[in-house]
Amino acid sequence: MEQPTEHAQETGRFTGYRGHWPSLDAYAEAFAEDFGVTERLERLIPRDLRPFVRLDAVAFARAVGALDDVTVVPDATGVRIYDPPGRAND
């Protein structure tokens, strides 16, 4: 993923730019989707109950350690996510 040039000073401090999301919630939701949680819920929850079930994506991401393993940098349009210092992106 291309690193934004306006954040060159910041990207020098962090490694492994993962991307930009409109919010931490949006990042957590994308993580949960990539993890397959949404698909699993759709298979397990009866169709008539699905409108009443909502995944707390941030709590899920925290529980599996996904938010412990990143550096979150807020900006005016959302958050930029990096690997923590000293660790390259997988």
PAZAPA-4460 file (N, C-alpha, C; in steps of 0.05 Angstrom, whole numbers, plus 32768, in hexadecimal, padded with zeros to 4 digits):
% residues 90
    n_x    n_y    n_z   ca_x   ca_y   ca_z    c_x    c_y    c_z   seq   type   mol
   8011   7FE9   8000   8000   8000   8000   8012   8019   8000     1      M     A
   800B   802C   7FF0   801B   8044   7FEE   8019   8056   8007     2      E     A
   8030   8060   8010   802F   8071   8028   802A   808E   801F     3      Q     A
   8019   809D   802C   8013   80B8   8025   802B   80CA   8029     4      P     A
   8033   80DA   8015   804B   80EA   8017   8048   8100   802C     5      T     A
   8030   810A   8032   802D   811F   8046   8033   8115   8062     6      E     A
   8036   80FB   8065   803C   80F0   807F   8058   80E3   807F     7      H     A
   806A   80ED   806E   8084   80E2   806C   8094   80E3   8086     8      A     A
   8092   80F9   8095   80A0   80FA   80AE   8096   80E5   80C2     9      Q     A
   807C   80E2   80C2   8070   80CE   80D4   8077   80B2   80CC    10      E     A
   8076   80AC   80B2   807C   8091   80A9   8099   8089   80AE    11      T     A
   80AA   809D   80B2   80C6   8097   80B9   80C7   808C   80D6    12      G     A
   80B4   8092   80E6   80B3   8089   8102   80A7   806D   8104    13      R     A
   8096   8066   80F2   8088   804C   80F3   808F   803B   80DA    14      F     A
   808B   8021   80DD   808F   800F   80C6   8074   8003   80BF    15      T     A
   8073   7FF7   80A8   805C   7FE7   80A0   8042   7FF6   809F    16      G     A
   8040   800A   808D   8027   8019   808A   8011   8006   8080    17      Y     A
   7FFC   8003   8090   7FE6   7FF1   8089   7FCF   7FFF   807A    18      R     A
   7FCD   8019   807E   7FB8   8027   806F   7FAA   803D   8080    19      G     A
   7F97   8049   8073   7F87   805F   807F   7F6A   8056   8080    20      H     A
   7F5E   805B   8097   7F41   8055   809B   7F33   806E   80A6    21      W     A
   7F1A   8071   80A1   7F0B   8088   80AB   7F0A   8089   80C9    22      P     A
   7F0D   8072   80D7   7F0C   8071   80F4   7F19   8057   80FD    23      S     A
   7F1E   8056   8117   7F28   803D   8123   7F12   8027   8120    24      L     A
   7EF9   802F   8123   7EE3   801C   811F   7EE4   800F   8103    25      D     A
   7EE9   8020   80EF   7EEA   8016   80D3   7F01   8003   80D0    26      A     A
   7F18   8009   80DC   7F2F   7FF6   80DB   7F27   7FDC   80E8    27      Y     A
   7F1B   7FDD   8100   7F14   7FC5   810E   7EFF   7FB5   80FE    28      A     A
   7EEC   7FC2   80F1   7ED8   7FB4   80E1   7EE5   7FA6   80CA    29      E     A
   7EF9   7FB4   80BD   7F07   7FA7   80A6   7F17   7F8F   80B0    30      A     A
   7F23   7F91   80C8   7F32   7F7B   80D3   7F1F   7F63   80D8    31      F     A
   7F08   7F69   80E4   7EF5   7F53   80EA   7EEB   7F46   80D0    32      A     A
   7EE7   7F56   80BC   7EDE   7F4C   80A2   7EF4   7F3A   8097    33      E     A
   7F0D   7F43   8097   7F23   7F33   808D   7F27   7F19   809D    34      D     A
   7F20   7F1A   80B7   7F23   7F03   80C9   7F0C   7EEF   80C3    35      F     A
   7EF8   7EF7   80B5   7EE2   7EE5   80AE   7ECB   7EE5   80C2    36      G     A
   7ECA   7EF8   80D4   7EB6   7EF9   80E9   7E9A   7EFE   80DD    37      V     A
   7E98   7F11   80CB   7E7E   7F17   80C0   7E72   7EFF   80B2    38      T     A
   7E82   7EF1   80A2   7E78   7ED9   8094   7E70   7EC4   80A8    39      E     A
   7E7F   7EC0   80BD   7E78   7EAC   80D1   7E5E   7EB3   80DF    40      R     A
   7E5A   7ECC   80E6   7E41   7ED4   80F3   7E29   7ED0   80E0    41      L     A
   7E2D   7ED6   80C7   7E17   7ED2   80B4   7E0F   7EB5   80B1    42      E     A
   7E23   7EA3   80B4   7E1C   7E86   80B2   7E0F   7E7C   80CC    43      R     A
   7E17   7E88   80E3   7E0D   7E7D   80FC   7DF3   7E89   8107    44      L     A
   7DEE   7EA3   8100   7DD7   7EB0   810B   7DBF   7EAE   80F7    45      I     A
   7DA9   7EA5   8101   7D91   7EA3   80EF   7D8B   7EBE   80E2    46      P     A
   7D82   7EBD   80CA   7D7D   7ED5   80BA   7D6A   7EE8   80C8    47      R     A
   7D56   7EDE   80D5   7D43   7EF1   80E2   7D4E   7EFE   80FB    48      D     A
   7D64   7EF4   8106   7D71   7F01   811D   7D88   7F13   8115    49      L     A
   7D92   7F12   80FD   7DAA   7F22   80F5   7DA6   7F40   80F8    50      R     A
   7D8F   7F4B   80F3   7D8C   7F68   80F7   7D91   7F71   8114    51      P     A
   7D90   7F5E   8127   7D92   7F65   8143   7DAE   7F5F   814E    52      F     A
   7DBF   7F54   813D   7DDA   7F4C   8146   7DEF   7F5F   8139    53      V     A
   7E00   7F6A   814A   7E15   7F7C   8140   7E2F   7F75   814D    54      R     A
   7E44   7F73   813D   7E5F   7F6D   8148   7E6C   7F87   8152    55      L     A
   7E76   7F87   816A   7E86   7F9D   8174   7EA2   7F98   8169    56      D     A
   7EA8   7FA3   8151   7EC1   7F9E   8144   7ED9   7FA7   8153    57      A     A
   7ED7   7FBE   8160   7EEE   7FC7   8170   7EF4   7FB4   8187    58      V     A
   7EDF   7FAC   8195   7EE3   7F99   81AB   7EEF   7F7F   81A1    59      A     A
   7EE5   7F75   818A   7EF0   7F5D   817E   7F0D   7F60   8177    60      F     A
   7F14   7F76   816A   7F30   7F7B   8162   7F42   7F7D   817A    61      A     A
   7F38   7F8A   818F   7F48   7F8B   81A8   7F4C   7F6F   81B4    62      R     A
   7F36   7F5F   81B4   7F37   7F44   81C1   7F4B   7F32   81B3    63      A     A
   7F4E   7F34   8199   7F60   7F23   818A   7F7C   7F30   8187    64      V     A
   7F7F   7F47   8193   7F9A   7F54   8193   7FA0   7F65   817B    65      G     A
   7F8D   7F68   8169   7F92   7F77   8150   7F99   7F94   8155    66      A     A
   7F8F   7FA0   816A   7F94   7FBC   8170   7FAD   7FBF   8181    67      L     A
   7FB6   7FAA   818D   7FCF   7FAB   819C   7FE7   7FAA   818A    68      D     A
   7FE3   7FA0   8172   7FF9   7F9B   815F   7FFB   7FB0   8149    69      D     A
   7FF1   7FC8   814E   7FF2   7FDD   813B   7FF7   7FF8   8149    70      V     A
   8001   800B   8139   8003   8027   8143   7FED   8036   8134    71      T     A
   7FDC   8044   8143   7FC5   8053   8138   7FCD   8071   8139    72      V     A
   7FCC   807E   8122   7FD2   809B   8121   7FBA   80A9   8116    73      V     A
   7FAC   80B8   8127   7F94   80C7   811E   7F9D   80DE   810C    74      P     A
   7F8C   80E5   80F8   7F90   80FD   80E8   7F75   810A   80E4    75      D     A
   7F74   811F   80D4   7F5B   812E   80D0   7F46   811E   80C2    76      A     A
   7F4D   8109   80B4   7F39   80F9   80A4   7F36   80DD   80AE    77      T     A
   7F42   80D6   80C5   7F3F   80BB   80CF   7F58   80B2   80DE    78      G     A
   7F61   8099   80D9   7F78   808E   80E6   7F8A   8080   80D1    79      V     A
   7FA4   8083   80D6   7FB8   8074   80C6   7FC2   805E   80D8    80      R     A
   7FC5   8046   80CD   7FCD   802F   80DD   7FE8   8025   80D3    81      I     A
   7FFA   8021   80E7   8015   8018   80E1   801B   8000   80F3    82      Y     A
   802F   7FF0   80EB   803A   7FDC   80FD   8048   7FEC   8114    83      D     A
   804A   7FE0   812B   8058   7FED   8141   8075   7FF1   813A    84      P     A
   8083   8005   8146   809F   8009   8140   80AF   7FF0   8145    85      P     A
   80C2   7FEB   8132   80D3   7FD3   8135   80C8   7FBA   8129    86      G     A
   80B0   7FBB   811D   80A4   7FA3   8111   809B   7FA9   80F5    87      R     A
   80A3   7F99   80E2   809B   7F9D   80C6   8080   7F90   80C2    88      A     A
   8071   7F9B   80AF   8057   7F90   80A7   805A   7F74   809C    89      N     A
   8048   7F62   80A3   8049   7F47   8099   8040   7F46   807C    90      D     A
***
